[in-house]
Amino acid sequence: MTVPFATSARSSVGLEWELMLADRDTGDLVGRAPEFLSELEERTELERYTVTGELLTNTIEVTSGIGDTVAAAVDDIGDAIAQVRSLTSPRGIELLCAGSHPFAQWYDQQVTDKTRYHTLIERTQWWGRNMMIWGIHVHVGVEDVNKVLPIIGALATYLPHLQALSASSPFWAGDRTGYASNRALVFQQLPTAGLPWPLEDWAQYEGYLDDMVRTGVMDDATEVRWDIRPAPRWGTIEVRACDGMSTLPELAAVAALVQVLVEHFSRELDEGRTLEHLQPWFVRENKWRAARYGLDARVIVDRAGTQRPVLDHLAETVERLRPIAEELHCAREFAGVERIAAQGASYARQLAVADASDGDLRAVVHHLIREFREGPSLREHLSHPAV
């Protein structure tokens, strides 16, 4: 199978953000996206951004245009959200985002009436029906197809860092899970989801796709749901590991980190250096540790098995790569990584609100709604409570 990789501008950025629709008063999810999506499509037909439905009718996805900078992509997302609000606010619908809704139940949700979604549910059954998860996708342009798989392998070392920064699903169906990112472990139950296979070059990727299509596992490359995957149609590497970010500034910070890492690895390849890849068993262990402990995780950072607190290794990475962020004109957004590290990721803030409210998860939802509107609040959470 020959899979062409589209031409794209090096280190260009595209963002996708999955958002929940909730009742303004109760915080319950509401499956009302079909009420206004058609009108939104008409209003935004000529815009750079798009707004679409998702697997469940309680979800919409806003997607940026292709940005030369993170700021340009984030501006698109902000414009899209403003347009969405013009139709949701009069209906008493609020927007929020996290990797999971704190108390919603899968059996109360409706699947969007599209063949591909019904096919997914028919095949995956209970696990498919439980996919009440929200995430972000960060696309970064790569100008040479021969760089794609080596960069993906190198990025896998930083998956726990990205997962910890974005972790926002400590609750599931009303339960406190003990995980910073329960979503990370739920999503990998789907066929073709989870960690990327350690492939060395594009020919091996084409061979993988050929095997999967011939055996009926998938129809095409769009059904590869790895935590990091090639996006051949767009000419990008797509990072899909992150929980849904609860605020726009945090989305911008993680997007900047992904962009800077991809550009860093691309420069290493330009210099003729071989990118280091962790053993797959270390990558898998790191994913579990980040899902369990979030920013309190200790992660394996090299092939020798050296273990470091993820916060310490993240701080060193940010300092080392800051010049690249400045060159890519995303220094302001990149600095947001340090702010998340200092104030705690969304999971920690949600747990703090729940503890302060005697476990009232509706208070957590209203906290998420406020944060989505106003940004993260330092006064609500100043430390990292244990999961």
C-alpha positions in Angstrom: 0.0 0.0 0.0 1.4 3.4 -1.0 0.4 6.2 1.3 1.3 9.7 0.1 2.3 12.3 2.7 1.0 15.7 1.8 3.2 18.8 1.5 3.0 21.1 4.5 5.0 24.0 5.9 7.6 23.0 8.4 6.4 23.5 12.0 3.1 24.9 11.0 0.4 24.3 13.6 -3.2 23.1 13.6 -5.4 22.6 16.7 -8.5 20.5 17.4 -10.4 20.9 20.7 -13.3 18.7 21.8 -15.8 20.5 24.0 -18.7 19.4 26.1 -22.2 20.9 26.1 -23.7 21.2 29.5 -26.9 22.5 31.1 -26.2 25.9 32.6 -28.0 25.1 35.9 -27.4 21.5 36.5 -24.0 20.9 34.8 -25.4 17.7 33.2 -24.3 16.9 29.7 -26.9 17.8 27.0 -27.0 16.1 23.6 -28.1 19.2 21.7 -25.3 19.7 19.2 -27.7 18.7 16.3 -29.9 21.7 17.2 -27.3 24.3 16.0 -24.6 22.6 14.0 -26.2 23.2 10.6 -26.6 26.9 11.3 -23.0 27.0 12.6 -21.7 25.4 9.4 -23.6 28.1 7.3 -22.2 30.9 9.4 -18.6 29.7 9.3 -18.4 28.5 5.7 -15.9 31.1 4.7 -13.9 31.1 8.0 -10.5 29.5 8.6 -11.8 27.5 11.4 -14.5 24.8 11.5 -17.0 23.5 14.0 -18.2 19.9 13.7 -20.1 17.2 15.6 -18.4 14.2 17.2 -19.2 10.7 18.3 -21.7 11.9 21.0 -24.3 14.6 20.5 -23.1 16.2 23.7 -19.9 17.2 22.0 -18.6 19.6 19.4 -15.1 20.0 18.0 -13.5 23.3 17.0 -10.6 23.1 14.6 -8.2 25.9 13.6 -6.9 26.7 10.2 -3.2 26.1 9.5 -1.2 28.6 11.5 2.3 29.8 10.9 2.4 30.3 14.7 0.6 28.8 17.7 -0.9 32.2 18.3 -2.5 32.2 14.9 -4.1 28.8 15.5 -5.2 29.8 19.0 -6.9 32.9 17.6 -8.9 30.7 15.2 -10.0 28.6 18.1 -11.0 31.7 20.1 -13.0 33.0 17.1 -14.7 29.6 16.7 -15.7 29.5 20.4 -17.2 33.0 20.2 -19.3 31.9 17.2 -20.4 28.8 19.1 -21.4 30.8 22.1 -23.6 33.0 20.0 -25.9 30.0 19.5 -25.4 28.0 22.8 -25.8 30.8 25.3 -29.3 31.7 24.3 -30.2 28.1 24.7 -28.9 27.8 28.2 -26.0 25.6 27.2 -22.5 26.1 28.7 -19.2 25.0 27.2 -16.5 23.2 29.2 -13.6 20.8 28.7 -11.8 18.1 30.6 -10.8 14.6 29.8 -14.0 13.3 31.3 -17.2 14.7 32.8 -17.1 14.3 36.5 -20.5 12.5 37.0 -22.2 11.8 33.6 -23.2 8.2 32.8 -22.7 6.7 29.3 -26.2 5.3 29.1 -27.7 8.7 29.3 -25.8 9.9 26.1 -26.8 9.7 22.5 -24.6 8.7 19.6 -24.5 11.1 16.6 -26.5 9.6 13.7 -23.7 8.9 11.3 -22.8 5.6 9.8 -19.1 5.6 10.9 -20.1 6.2 14.5 -22.7 3.5 14.5 -20.2 1.1 12.9 -17.7 2.0 15.7 -20.2 1.3 18.4 -21.4 -1.9 16.8 -17.8 -3.2 16.7 -16.5 -2.0 20.0 -19.7 -2.5 22.1 -19.4 -1.7 25.8 -16.0 0.0 25.4 -17.3 2.1 22.5 -20.4 3.2 24.4 -18.1 4.3 27.3 -16.0 6.6 25.2 -17.2 9.7 27.1 -13.8 11.3 26.7 -12.6 14.7 25.4 -9.2 15.5 24.1 -7.1 17.9 22.1 -5.1 17.1 18.9 -2.1 19.1 18.0 -0.8 19.0 14.4 2.7 20.1 13.5 3.8 20.2 9.8 6.8 18.1 8.7 8.4 18.9 5.4 10.0 15.5 4.8 8.2 12.2 5.0 11.4 10.5 6.0 11.5 12.4 9.3 8.0 11.4 10.4 8.5 8.1 12.1 11.9 9.0 13.7 10.3 12.1 15.2 7.3 10.1 16.4 9.6 7.7 18.1 11.5 10.5 19.8 8.3 12.3 20.9 7.2 9.1 22.7 9.8 10.0 25.4 7.8 13.2 26.1 4.3 11.6 26.0 4.2 11.4 29.9 5.1 15.1 30.1 2.3 16.1 27.7 -0.1 13.7 29.4 0.7 15.0 32.9 0.4 18.7 31.8 -3.0 18.0 30.3 -4.4 15.5 32.8 -8.0 16.5 33.6 -10.0 13.3 34.1 -9.7 12.3 37.8 -13.4 11.5 38.0 -15.4 8.9 36.0 -19.2 8.4 36.2 -19.3 10.0 39.7 -16.3 8.1 41.1 -12.9 9.5 42.2 -10.7 7.2 40.2 -7.3 7.8 41.9 -5.9 8.6 38.4 -5.0 12.0 37.1 -6.0 10.9 33.6 -8.5 8.1 33.6 -9.2 9.0 29.9 -5.7 7.9 28.9 -6.4 4.3 30.0 -10.0 4.2 28.7 -9.2 5.4 25.2 -6.5 2.8 24.6 -9.2 0.1 24.8 -10.3 0.9 21.3 -8.8 -1.1 18.4 -5.9 0.8 16.8 -5.7 3.2 19.8 -3.0 3.6 22.3 0.8 3.9 21.9 2.3 4.0 18.4 4.0 0.9 17.2 7.8 1.4 17.1 8.2 1.7 13.3 11.5 2.9 11.8 10.4 4.4 8.5 7.6 5.2 6.1 7.8 1.9 4.3 7.1 0.1 7.6 4.1 2.4 8.2 2.7 1.6 4.8 3.2 -2.1 5.5 1.3 -1.8 8.8 -1.6 -0.1 7.1 -1.6 -2.7 4.3 -1.8 -5.5 7.0 -4.6 -3.7 8.8 -6.7 -3.0 5.8 -6.3 -6.4 4.3 -7.5 -8.1 7.5 -10.5 -5.8 7.9 -9.2 -4.0 11.0 -9.6 -0.6 9.4 -10.6 1.0 6.2 -7.8 3.6 5.9 -5.2 5.7 7.8 -7.8 7.9 9.5 -8.7 5.0 11.7 -5.2 4.8 13.2 -5.9 6.3 16.7 -2.4 6.2 18.2 -1.4 8.7 20.9 1.0 10.1 18.3 0.3 9.4 14.6 1.2 10.5 11.1 -1.6 12.5 9.5 -0.8 11.8 5.8 -3.7 13.9 4.5 -2.3 17.0 6.1 1.4 16.3 6.1 1.7 16.6 9.8 2.5 14.7 13.0 -0.5 14.6 15.2 -0.3 14.4 19.0 -3.5 12.9 20.4 -2.4 11.8 23.8 -3.6 14.7 25.8 -6.8 15.0 27.9 -9.0 17.9 26.9 -7.5 21.1 28.2 -9.7 23.1 30.5 -8.7 26.5 29.3 -7.5 28.2 26.1 -4.2 29.4 27.6 -3.4 25.8 28.7 -4.2 24.6 25.2 -1.8 27.2 23.8 1.0 26.1 26.2 0.8 22.4 25.3 0.5 23.2 21.6 3.7 25.3 21.9 5.5 22.5 23.6 4.6 20.1 20.9 5.6 22.5 18.1 9.0 23.2 19.8 9.7 19.5 20.4 8.9 18.6 16.7 11.1 21.4 15.5 13.9 20.4 17.8 13.9 16.8 16.6 13.7 18.0 13.0 16.9 20.1 13.5 18.6 17.1 15.1 17.9 15.1 12.0 19.1 18.0 9.8 22.4 17.7 11.6 22.7 14.0 10.8 22.0 12.9 14.4 20.1 9.8 15.2 17.1 10.4 17.5 17.0 8.3 20.7 13.9 6.2 21.2 13.1 4.6 24.6 12.4 0.9 24.8 8.6 0.3 24.2 8.3 -1.2 27.7 9.6 2.1 29.2 7.2 4.1 27.0 4.3 2.0 28.2 5.3 2.3 31.9 5.7 6.1 31.5 2.2 6.4 30.1 0.7 4.5 33.1 2.7 6.6 35.6 1.6 9.9 34.0 -2.0 8.7 34.0 -1.8 7.6 37.6 0.2 10.4 39.2 0.0 13.4 36.7 2.6 16.0 37.5 3.7 14.0 40.6 5.0 11.2 38.4 8.5 9.9 38.2 9.3 9.0 34.6 12.0 7.1 32.7 13.9 9.5 30.6 16.6 7.5 28.8 17.5 4.0 27.6 19.6 3.4 30.7 16.4 3.6 32.8 17.2 6.9 34.5 14.2 8.1 36.5 13.3 11.7 37.1 10.4 13.6 38.6 8.4 14.7 35.5 8.3 18.3 36.8 12.1 18.5 37.0 12.7 16.9 33.6 10.0 19.2 32.1 11.7 22.3 33.6 15.0 21.3 32.1 13.4 20.7 28.7 11.7 24.0 28.7 14.9 25.8 29.6 16.9 24.0 26.9 14.4 24.6 24.2 13.4 28.1 25.0 15.5 29.6 22.1 13.6 27.5 19.6 10.3 28.8 21.1 11.5 32.3 20.5 12.5 31.6 16.9 9.0 30.1 16.3 7.4 33.1 17.9 5.6 31.1 20.5 7.7 32.1 23.6 4.6 33.6 25.4 2.6 30.4 24.9 5.6 28.2 25.7 6.0 30.0 29.0 2.5 28.7 29.9 4.1 25.3 30.4 5.8 26.7 33.5 2.6 28.2 34.7 0.8 24.8 34.5 3.7 23.2 36.4 3.5 25.9 39.1 -0.3 26.0 39.7 -1.2 22.4 38.9 -2.9 20.8 36.0 -6.7 20.7 35.7 -7.0 17.3 37.5 -5.4 18.8 40.7 -7.7 21.9 40.6 -10.8 19.7 40.1 -9.8 17.5 43.1 -9.2 20.7 45.2 -12.7 22.0 44.3 -14.3 18.6 45.2 -12.5 18.5 48.5 -13.6 22.0 49.3 -17.2 21.1 48.4 -17.5 17.9 50.4 -17.3 15.9 47.3 -20.0 17.7 45.3 -19.1 17.0 41.7 -21.6 19.5 40.4 -19.4 22.1 42.0 -16.5 20.6 40.0 -18.5 21.0 36.8 -19.4 24.6 37.5 -15.7 25.2 38.3 -14.8 23.8 34.8 -17.4 26.1 33.2 -16.0 29.1 35.0 -12.4 28.2 34.0 -13.4 27.7 30.4 -14.7 31.2 30.4 -12.1 33.0 32.5 -8.9 30.8 32.5 -7.3 28.9 35.4 -7.5 30.4 38.8 -4.4 30.5 41.0 -6.5 31.2 44.1 -8.5 27.9 43.8 -5.4 25.7 43.8 -1.8 26.4 44.8 -0.3 22.9 45.2 -0.5 19.4 43.8 -2.7 17.2 46.1 -2.2 13.5 45.9 -4.5 11.7 43.5 
